[in-house]
Amino acid sequence: QVQLEESGGGLVQAGGSLRLSCAVSGSSFSTNAMGWYRRAAGKQRELVASITSGESTNYADSVKGRFTISRDNAKNTVYLQMNSLKPEDTAVYYCYINCNYRLMRNVEIWGQGTLVTVSS
C-alpha cells in the first residue's frame, strides 16, 4: 500500500511564506508525477503545481513566480514552497502522485489535505 503524509499547512499573514511537504511511503512502487491541488471554499479543485520524474514543472498562472515545487526522490517527498501568499491562496491543499504500483501503471493516490489560511 502506498500512502501520502502531508505537513506544513497553517495560518500565515498575507505576504508570508509556508512550505508544504508530502512524504510517500510504502513498497513496490515508483513515482511518476507528483504535485499539489487545492480546493478553496465554494470553488472547484484546481491544479497548483506538478513535477514529473524528469523534474519538469507546471504551475497554475495564479501562483507562477510565487510558488516553487520540488521533489527529493531519495526521500520520496515532494515540496511546495509558497511565498508572497495572498488571501486568495486560502484553501485545502492536496498532495497527489501518479505512480506505478506492483503491476499497475499510472495509479493516482491522494493525500488527506492540509489547510492553508492566509489572513489579510
Salt bridges, closest charged atoms under 4 A:
GLU46 OE2 - ARG38 NE 2.62
ASP61 OD1 - LYS64 NZ 3.08
ASP89 OD1 - ARG38 NH1 2.97
ASP89 OD2 - ARG66 NH1 2.73
